[in-house]
């Protein structure tokens, strides 16, 4: 079943990620999580996992 609110938020999230707007992307993820149909299920996003495999404090400044 499709939800118009969820669909709009997913489109907004995708646009924010394409445009490099992490603040807007986080806002969209929060709104998706808080949406009544979602309960406590986290929403996966491309930004999650950035920097995986790198040790903190090492690498480029």
The first five atom37 places (N, CA, C, CB, O) and aatype in JSON, in Angstrom:
{
  "aatype": [20, 20, 20, 20, 20, 20, 20, 20, 20, 20, 20, 20, 20, 20, 20, 20, 20, 20, 20, 20, 20, 20, 20, 20, 20, 20, 20, 20, 20, 20, 20, 20, 20, 20, 20, 20, 20, 20, 20, 20, 20, 20, 20, 20, 20, 20, 20, 20, 20, 20, 20, 20, 20, 20, 20, 20, 20, 20, 20, 20, 20],
  "atom_mask": [
    [1, 1, 1, 1, 1],
    [1, 1, 1, 1, 1],
    [1, 1, 1, 1, 1],
    [1, 1, 1, 1, 1],
    [1, 1, 1, 1, 1],
    [1, 1, 1, 1, 1],
    [1, 1, 1, 1, 1],
    [1, 1, 1, 1, 1],
    [1, 1, 1, 1, 1],
    [1, 1, 1, 1, 1],
    [1, 1, 1, 1, 1],
    [1, 1, 1, 1, 1],
    [1, 1, 1, 1, 1],
    [1, 1, 1, 1, 1],
    [1, 1, 1, 1, 1],
    [1, 1, 1, 1, 1],
    [1, 1, 1, 1, 1],
    [1, 1, 1, 1, 1],
    [1, 1, 1, 1, 1],
    [1, 1, 1, 1, 1],
    [1, 1, 1, 1, 1],
    [1, 1, 1, 1, 1],
    [1, 1, 1, 1, 1],
    [1, 1, 1, 1, 1],
    [1, 1, 1, 1, 1],
    [1, 1, 1, 1, 1],
    [1, 1, 1, 1, 1],
    [1, 1, 1, 1, 1],
    [1, 1, 1, 1, 1],
    [1, 1, 1, 1, 1],
    [1, 1, 1, 1, 1],
    [1, 1, 1, 1, 1],
    [1, 1, 1, 1, 1],
    [1, 1, 1, 1, 1],
    [1, 1, 1, 1, 1],
    [1, 1, 1, 1, 1],
    [1, 1, 1, 1, 1],
    [1, 1, 1, 1, 1],
    [1, 1, 1, 1, 1],
    [1, 1, 1, 1, 1],
    [1, 1, 1, 1, 1],
    [1, 1, 1, 1, 1],
    [1, 1, 1, 1, 1],
    [1, 1, 1, 1, 1],
    [1, 1, 1, 1, 1],
    [1, 1, 1, 1, 1],
    [1, 1, 1, 1, 1],
    [1, 1, 1, 1, 1],
    [1, 1, 1, 1, 1],
    [1, 1, 1, 1, 1],
    [1, 1, 1, 1, 1],
    [1, 1, 1, 1, 1],
    [1, 1, 1, 1, 1],
    [1, 1, 1, 1, 1],
    [1, 1, 1, 1, 1],
    [1, 1, 1, 1, 1],
    [1, 1, 1, 1, 1],
    [1, 1, 1, 1, 1],
    [1, 1, 1, 1, 1],
    [1, 1, 1, 1, 1],
    [1, 1, 1, 1, 1]
  ],
  "atom_positions": [
    [[0.85, -1.18, 0.0], [0.0, 0.0, 0.0], [0.89, 1.24, 0.0], [-0.97, 0.0, 1.22], [1.88, 1.29, 0.73]],
    [[0.55, 2.2, -0.8], [1.35, 3.4, -0.95], [0.73, 4.56, -0.17], [1.49, 3.76, -2.43], [-0.48, 4.75, -0.14]],
    [[1.6, 5.33, 0.46], [1.15, 6.48, 1.23], [1.67, 7.75, 0.54], [1.65, 6.4, 2.72], [2.88, 7.86, 0.33]],
    [[0.81, 8.69, 0.19], [1.24, 9.91, -0.49], [2.25, 10.72, 0.32], [0.04, 10.78, -0.8], [3.17, 11.31, -0.25]],
    [[2.09, 10.75, 1.63], [3.02, 11.49, 2.48], [4.4, 10.85, 2.43], [2.51, 11.54, 3.94], [5.42, 11.54, 2.28]],
    [[4.43, 9.53, 2.55], [5.71, 8.8, 2.51], [6.38, 8.98, 1.15], [5.5, 7.31, 2.81], [7.58, 9.21, 1.07]],
    [[5.6, 8.86, 0.09], [6.14, 9.02, -1.26], [6.77, 10.4, -1.44], [5.04, 8.81, -2.31], [7.87, 10.52, -1.99]],
    [[6.09, 11.43, -0.97], [6.61, 12.8, -1.09], [7.89, 12.97, -0.27], [5.54, 13.83, -0.64], [8.85, 13.6, -0.72]],
    [[7.91, 12.41, 0.94], [9.1, 12.52, 1.78], [10.28, 11.75, 1.19], [8.8, 12.0, 3.2], [11.42, 12.21, 1.28]],
    [[10.02, 10.6, 0.58], [11.1, 9.84, -0.06], [11.67, 10.6, -1.25], [10.59, 8.46, -0.52], [12.88, 10.59, -1.46]],
    [[10.81, 11.26, -2.02], [11.28, 12.07, -3.15], [12.12, 13.24, -2.66], [10.08, 12.59, -3.98], [13.16, 13.56, -3.23]],
    [[11.66, 13.88, -1.58], [12.4, 14.99, -0.98], [13.75, 14.52, -0.46], [11.59, 15.63, 0.16], [14.76, 15.2, -0.62]],
    [[13.76, 13.35, 0.17], [15.0, 12.77, 0.7], [15.98, 12.5, -0.43], [14.7, 11.47, 1.47], [17.16, 12.83, -0.32]],
    [[15.51, 11.89, -1.51], [16.38, 11.6, -2.65], [16.95, 12.88, -3.25], [15.6, 10.82, -3.72], [18.13, 12.92, -3.6]],
    [[16.13, 13.9, -3.38], [16.6, 15.18, -3.93], [17.64, 15.82, -3.01], [15.41, 16.15, -4.13], [18.64, 16.36, -3.48]],
    [[17.41, 15.75, -1.71], [18.35, 16.32, -0.75], [19.69, 15.6, -0.83], [17.79, 16.25, 0.68], [20.74, 16.25, -0.78]],
    [[19.67, 14.27, -0.96], [20.92, 13.51, -1.08], [21.63, 13.83, -2.39], [20.64, 12.01, -1.0], [22.86, 13.97, -2.41]],
    [[20.88, 13.95, -3.49], [21.48, 14.31, -4.79], [22.12, 15.68, -4.73], [20.43, 14.28, -5.9], [23.18, 15.9, -5.31]],
    [[21.47, 16.61, -4.03], [21.95, 18.0, -3.96], [22.97, 18.23, -2.86], [20.79, 18.93, -3.76], [23.44, 19.35, -2.68]],
    [[23.32, 17.19, -2.12], [24.31, 17.33, -1.06], [23.82, 18.15, 0.12], [25.56, 17.95, -1.61], [24.59, 18.91, 0.71]],
    [[22.55, 18.0, 0.47], [21.95, 18.75, 1.59], [21.66, 17.78, 2.74], [20.65, 19.48, 1.13], [20.54, 17.3, 2.89]],
    [[22.7, 17.5, 3.57], [22.51, 16.51, 4.63], [21.49, 16.92, 5.68], [23.82, 16.25, 5.31], [20.82, 16.06, 6.25]],
    [[21.34, 18.21, 5.94], [20.37, 18.68, 6.93], [18.94, 18.35, 6.48], [20.53, 20.19, 7.16], [18.14, 17.86, 7.27]],
    [[18.64, 18.63, 5.23], [17.31, 18.33, 4.68], [17.07, 16.83, 4.65], [17.16, 18.93, 3.26], [15.96, 16.37, 4.92]],
    [[18.11, 16.06, 4.32], [17.99, 14.6, 4.28], [17.65, 14.05, 5.66], [19.29, 13.97, 3.75], [16.81, 13.16, 5.79]],
    [[18.3, 14.57, 6.69], [18.02, 14.13, 8.06], [16.59, 14.5, 8.43], [19.02, 14.76, 9.06], [15.87, 13.7, 9.04]],
    [[16.18, 15.7, 8.08], [14.8, 16.12, 8.36], [13.8, 15.14, 7.75], [14.54, 17.55, 7.82], [12.83, 14.75, 8.39]],
    [[14.04, 14.76, 6.51], [13.13, 13.83, 5.82], [13.11, 12.47, 6.51], [13.53, 13.67, 4.34], [12.05, 11.87, 6.68]],
    [[14.29, 11.97, 6.91], [14.35, 10.68, 7.59], [13.59, 10.72, 8.91], [15.81, 10.27, 7.84], [12.88, 9.77, 9.26]],
    [[13.74, 11.81, 9.65], [13.03, 11.95, 10.93], [11.52, 11.96, 10.7], [13.46, 13.25, 11.67], [10.78, 11.27, 11.4]],
    [[11.07, 12.73, 9.72], [9.64, 12.79, 9.43], [9.1, 11.43, 8.97], [9.36, 13.84, 8.36], [7.99, 11.06, 9.34]],
    [[9.88, 10.7, 8.19], [9.45, 9.36, 7.78], [9.34, 8.43, 8.99], [10.43, 8.79, 6.76], [8.39, 7.66, 9.09]],
    [[10.3, 8.5, 9.89], [10.27, 7.64, 11.07], [9.09, 7.98, 11.97], [11.57, 7.77, 11.86], [8.49, 7.09, 12.58]],
    [[8.75, 9.26, 12.05], [7.67, 9.69, 12.94], [6.29, 9.51, 12.33], [7.86, 11.13, 13.33], [5.28, 9.61, 13.03]],
    [[6.24, 9.26, 11.04], [4.97, 9.09, 10.35], [4.24, 7.9, 10.96], [5.17, 8.9, 8.81], [4.86, 6.86, 11.19]],
    [[2.95, 8.02, 11.23], [2.19, 6.98, 11.93], [2.32, 5.57, 11.34], [0.76, 7.36, 11.96], [2.33, 4.6, 12.08]],
    [[2.41, 5.45, 10.03], [2.51, 4.13, 9.41], [3.85, 3.46, 9.66], [2.29, 4.25, 7.93], [3.98, 2.25, 9.45]],
    [[4.85, 4.22, 10.12], [6.19, 3.68, 10.27], [6.49, 3.18, 11.68], [7.19, 4.7, 9.89], [7.34, 2.31, 11.85]],
    [[5.84, 3.71, 12.67], [6.16, 3.32, 14.03], [7.61, 3.65, 14.35], [5.89, 1.82, 14.24], [8.03, 4.79, 14.2]],
    [[8.38, 2.64, 14.78], [9.79, 2.85, 15.12], [10.74, 2.25, 14.1], [10.07, 2.27, 16.48], [11.91, 2.04, 14.42]],
    [[10.28, 1.96, 12.91], [11.13, 1.34, 11.9], [12.01, 2.4, 11.26], [10.29, 0.61, 10.82], [11.5, 3.36, 10.69]],
    [[13.35, 2.25, 11.35], [14.24, 3.24, 10.75], [14.16, 3.21, 9.22], [15.68, 2.99, 11.19], [13.86, 2.18, 8.62]],
    [[14.44, 4.35, 8.62], [14.44, 4.47, 7.17], [15.88, 4.43, 6.69], [13.74, 5.78, 6.71], [16.72, 5.19, 7.18]],
    [[16.18, 3.56, 5.76], [17.54, 3.46, 5.22], [17.81, 4.64, 4.3], [17.75, 2.12, 4.46], [16.91, 5.1, 3.59]],
    [[19.02, 5.12, 4.3], [19.41, 6.22, 3.44], [20.82, 6.05, 2.94], [19.28, 7.54, 4.16], [21.6, 5.31, 3.54]],
    [[21.16, 6.71, 1.85], [22.49, 6.59, 1.28], [23.57, 7.14, 2.21], [22.55, 7.31, -0.05], [24.67, 6.6, 2.26]],
    [[23.26, 8.2, 2.95], [24.26, 8.84, 3.79], [24.71, 7.92, 4.92], [23.71, 10.14, 4.37], [25.84, 8.03, 5.4]],
    [[23.85, 7.01, 5.34], [24.23, 6.09, 6.41], [25.35, 5.21, 5.88], [23.01, 5.23, 6.88], [25.25, 4.62, 4.8]],
    [[26.42, 5.13, 6.65], [27.53, 4.29, 6.23], [28.66, 5.06, 5.6], [27.06, 3.25, 5.28], [29.7, 4.48, 5.28]],
    [[28.51, 6.35, 5.42], [29.61, 7.16, 4.9], [30.77, 7.04, 5.87], [29.19, 8.65, 4.7], [30.59, 7.17, 7.09]],
    [[31.94, 6.81, 5.35], [33.12, 6.74, 6.2], [33.33, 5.37, 6.83], [33.01, 7.75, 7.27], [34.25, 5.21, 7.63]],
    [[32.51, 4.41, 6.49], [32.71, 3.07, 7.04], [34.03, 2.52, 6.53], [31.53, 2.13, 6.67], [34.41, 2.74, 5.38]],
    [[34.71, 1.81, 7.41], [35.98, 1.22, 7.03], [37.15, 2.13, 7.3], [35.96, 0.86, 5.59], [38.29, 1.7, 7.13]],
    [[36.94, 3.34, 7.71], [37.99, 4.28, 8.04], [38.06, 4.45, 9.54], [37.77, 5.64, 7.35], [37.03, 4.55, 10.21]],
    [[39.27, 4.47, 10.05], [39.45, 4.69, 11.49], [39.29, 6.18, 11.79], [40.86, 4.17, 11.97], [39.71, 7.03, 11.01]],
    [[38.67, 6.47, 12.92], [38.47, 7.86, 13.31], [39.82, 8.53, 13.52], [37.61, 7.96, 14.6], [40.74, 7.94, 14.08]],
    [[39.93, 9.76, 13.06], [41.14, 10.55, 13.29], [42.25, 10.24, 12.32], [41.63, 10.33, 14.67], [43.33, 10.84, 12.43]],
    [[42.05, 9.35, 11.38], [43.08, 9.01, 10.41], [42.58, 9.38, 9.02], [43.46, 7.51, 10.48], [41.37, 9.49, 8.79]],
    [[43.52, 9.57, 8.11], [43.13, 9.89, 6.74], [43.34, 11.36, 6.46], [41.67, 9.51, 6.5], [44.14, 12.03, 7.12]],
    [[42.64, 11.84, 5.48], [42.8, 13.24, 5.07], [42.23, 14.19, 6.1], [42.15, 13.48, 3.73], [41.22, 13.88, 6.74]],
    [[42.84, 15.34, 6.25], [42.33, 16.33, 7.22], [41.04, 16.94, 6.79], [43.32, 17.4, 7.43], [40.49, 17.79, 7.51]]
  ]
}
